[in-house]
Amino acid sequence: MIKISSDFDHGNINCLDLSNLSDIRLEIEQDGKAKFYQWFFYCVEGAMTRPLVMNIVNANGASYPGGWNDYRAVASYDHERWFRVETGYDGRSLTIKHTPDHDRVYYAYFAAYPAARCKALVEKTRRSSLIAHEYLGQTLDGQDIDYFRAGEPGENKRHYWVNARQHPGETMASWWMEGFLARITDEDDPAAQILREKAVVHIIPCMNLDGVKRGHLRTNAAGTDLNRAWRNTSMELSPEVFLVRRKMQETGVDFFLDVHGDEAIPNNFLDSAKGIPSWNDRHEMLCDRYAALLLEASKDFQTKDGYPAAAPGAANLDIANSYVAETWNCLSMTLEMPFKDANINPDPVYGWSPERCRKFGRDNLAVMAQMIDVVR
């Protein structure tokens, strides 16, 4: 008997009709208390060697329907190797076609990264003597908010902040964080040594554990988009932001990188805080320098594609990037990675993949080290 399920950590799909394997009817569920939806992650069992045609019939009502154009879903048998499968979008339904080689196969919008894996990454990282760990508090569902600090506080040391996964469906941010954490805890890595010696690096490996576990695209348990809650945060609706922001107020911020994924743009790019009231030539210089160094460090980065800059004074200060830049007058950026394959160095089998995310995390650390003497 063939079974389709998503009643597990990070899962999201509703199976409407499984009677015809050439026309399986599925729909993505909304983010609980919010109307966002686009993340899907589900399991098919009992269909080995049988051709499957799976139609997500509410794809045209997703939060970013333009993201389906030229998109291919991913599949995995083991949660480690995620490969691209044939996918098409006709303006109404997203159709995934695949013949699995094993009895159990998983399909997802991007390589899945459940809350359990987030916690496993925390436990692995905690074993390093080069990093300190603490809990900042709890989410609305009672999950601990993990915080790491690399480098000992000291006079004239820069304070770097790196956050990931405000939007739970943007799983590439967690794969990126795997690479970043592995390098910052490498005692023999020269760039990591520089960062630990000259800076205190504050790390939030996963901002939105509740949304991750619930299978949400953008919001937490209260239906709050955390990346739109930085100016007016509260413990009732956005404790994740409230507690991280409070820690930032204790430490100060000289550099901030918020790691995300973008549904539509098929490339890696940076979004600056241009448009904040205090934006000046120094902000511009720091952003340009970081981008130029990242171009040298990573063959997967580019600067042609990205978001249009906000008009002077028109930046949305509810967004983390802009709020932090304006509050601490610092270099503050959002890093975006694609759900689709990147047009820069495309890979027909894996597309933009977990391994490429990990490497990109390591590459960004090298650039952070190079920026250490100019960020403040």
ChimeraX attribute file (.defattr): number of C-alpha atoms within 10 A of each C-alpha:
attribute: neighborCount
match mode: 1-to-1
recipient: residues
	/A:1	5
	/A:2	13
	/A:3	12
	/A:4	20
	/A:5	16
	/A:6	18
	/A:7	15
	/A:8	14
	/A:9	16
	/A:10	26
	/A:11	24
	/A:12	27
	/A:13	22
	/A:14	18
	/A:15	18
	/A:16	12
	/A:17	13
	/A:18	15
	/A:19	10
	/A:20	11
	/A:21	15
	/A:22	14
	/A:23	14
	/A:24	20
	/A:25	21
	/A:26	22
	/A:27	19
	/A:28	21
	/A:29	21
	/A:30	20
	/A:31	24
	/A:32	17
	/A:33	12
	/A:34	17
	/A:35	14
	/A:36	20
	/A:37	24
	/A:38	27
	/A:39	27
	/A:40	25
	/A:41	25
	/A:42	22
	/A:43	21
	/A:44	19
	/A:45	16
	/A:46	15
	/A:47	20
	/A:48	16
	/A:49	12
	/A:50	15
	/A:51	13
	/A:52	20
	/A:53	19
	/A:54	23
	/A:55	24
	/A:56	23
	/A:57	17
	/A:58	18
	/A:59	23
	/A:60	18
	/A:61	15
	/A:62	18
	/A:63	17
	/A:64	15
	/A:65	18
	/A:66	15
	/A:67	19
	/A:68	25
	/A:69	16
	/A:70	13
	/A:71	23
	/A:72	25
	/A:73	25
	/A:74	27
	/A:75	26
	/A:76	21
	/A:77	17
	/A:78	10
	/A:79	13
	/A:80	12
	/A:81	14
	/A:82	24
	/A:83	20
	/A:84	25
	/A:85	20
	/A:86	13
	/A:87	20
	/A:88	18
	/A:89	21
	/A:90	11
	/A:91	13
	/A:92	14
	/A:93	20
	/A:94	24
	/A:95	23
	/A:96	20
	/A:97	16
	/A:98	17
	/A:99	14
	/A:100	21
	/A:101	12
	/A:102	15
	/A:103	14
	/A:104	18
	/A:105	21
	/A:106	22
	/A:107	25
	/A:108	21
	/A:109	22
	/A:110	27
	/A:111	28
	/A:112	30
	/A:113	23
	/A:114	23
	/A:115	22
	/A:116	14
	/A:117	13
	/A:118	19
	/A:119	16
	/A:120	12
	/A:121	17
	/A:122	19
	/A:123	12
	/A:124	11
	/A:125	20
	/A:126	16
	/A:127	12
	/A:128	15
	/A:129	10
	/A:130	17
	/A:131	19
	/A:132	16
	/A:133	18
	/A:134	12
	/A:135	12
	/A:136	19
	/A:137	16
	/A:138	16
	/A:139	24
	/A:140	17
	/A:141	13
	/A:142	10
	/A:143	14
	/A:144	17
	/A:145	21
	/A:146	21
	/A:147	21
	/A:148	21
	/A:149	19
	/A:150	23
	/A:151	23
	/A:152	15
	/A:153	17
	/A:154	11
	/A:155	7
	/A:156	9
	/A:157	20
	/A:158	25
	/A:159	23
	/A:160	26
	/A:161	21
	/A:162	18
	/A:163	23
	/A:164	27
	/A:165	27
	/A:166	30
	/A:167	25
	/A:168	34
	/A:169	30
	/A:170	30
	/A:171	28
	/A:172	31
	/A:173	29
	/A:174	28
	/A:175	24
	/A:176	27
	/A:177	29
	/A:178	23
	/A:179	22
	/A:180	25
	/A:181	24
	/A:182	17
	/A:183	23
	/A:184	27
	/A:185	20
	/A:186	14
	/A:187	14
	/A:188	10
	/A:189	12
	/A:190	14
	/A:191	21
	/A:192	24
	/A:193	19
	/A:194	17
	/A:195	25
	/A:196	24
	/A:197	16
	/A:198	20
	/A:199	25
	/A:200	22
	/A:201	24
	/A:202	24
	/A:203	22
	/A:204	21
	/A:205	28
	/A:206	26
	/A:207	24
	/A:208	30
	/A:209	32
	/A:210	24
	/A:211	30
	/A:212	31
	/A:213	21
	/A:214	22
	/A:215	33
	/A:216	30
	/A:217	28
	/A:218	28
	/A:219	30
	/A:220	33
	/A:221	23
	/A:222	18
	/A:223	18
	/A:224	18
	/A:225	23
	/A:226	26
	/A:227	20
	/A:228	19
	/A:229	21
	/A:230	23
	/A:231	19
	/A:232	12
	/A:233	19
	/A:234	14
	/A:235	13
	/A:236	10
	/A:237	20
	/A:238	26
	/A:239	24
	/A:240	27
	/A:241	25
	/A:242	22
	/A:243	20
	/A:244	21
	/A:245	18
	/A:246	12
	/A:247	14
	/A:248	17
	/A:249	12
	/A:250	9
	/A:251	16
	/A:252	18
	/A:253	24
	/A:254	23
	/A:255	24
	/A:256	23
	/A:257	24
	/A:258	22
	/A:259	25
	/A:260	24
	/A:261	25
	/A:262	20
	/A:263	21
	/A:264	17
	/A:265	21
	/A:266	22
	/A:267	26
	/A:268	24
	/A:269	23
	/A:270	24
	/A:271	20
	/A:272	25
	/A:273	30
	/A:274	25
	/A:275	19
	/A:276	23
	/A:277	15
	/A:278	14
	/A:279	19
	/A:280	12
	/A:281	8
	/A:282	13
	/A:283	20
	/A:284	14
	/A:285	12
	/A:286	19
	/A:287	20
	/A:288	14
	/A:289	16
	/A:290	19
	/A:291	18
	/A:292	15
	/A:293	17
	/A:294	23
	/A:295	16
	/A:296	11
	/A:297	17
	/A:298	17
	/A:299	12
	/A:300	22
	/A:301	22
	/A:302	18
	/A:303	15
	/A:304	9
	/A:305	12
	/A:306	16
	/A:307	12
	/A:308	9
	/A:309	13
	/A:310	14
	/A:311	10
	/A:312	12
	/A:313	13
	/A:314	12
	/A:315	20
	/A:316	17
	/A:317	24
	/A:318	17
	/A:319	18
	/A:320	27
	/A:321	26
	/A:322	28
	/A:323	21
	/A:324	27
	/A:325	26
	/A:326	20
	/A:327	15
	/A:328	16
	/A:329	20
	/A:330	22
	/A:331	28
	/A:332	29
	/A:333	24
	/A:334	21
	/A:335	20
	/A:336	23
	/A:337	28
	/A:338	25
	/A:339	28
	/A:340	29
	/A:341	24
	/A:342	19
	/A:343	16
	/A:344	14
	/A:345	13
	/A:346	15
	/A:347	13
	/A:348	11
	/A:349	13
	/A:350	20
	/A:351	24
	/A:352	29
	/A:353	25
	/A:354	25
	/A:355	18
	/A:356	17
	/A:357	24
	/A:358	22
	/A:359	20
	/A:360	25
	/A:361	24
	/A:362	24
	/A:363	25
	/A:364	21
	/A:365	22
	/A:366	24
	/A:367	21
	/A:368	22
	/A:369	18
	/A:370	17
	/A:371	17
	/A:372	19
	/A:373	12
	/A:374	11
	/A:375	19
	/A:376	16
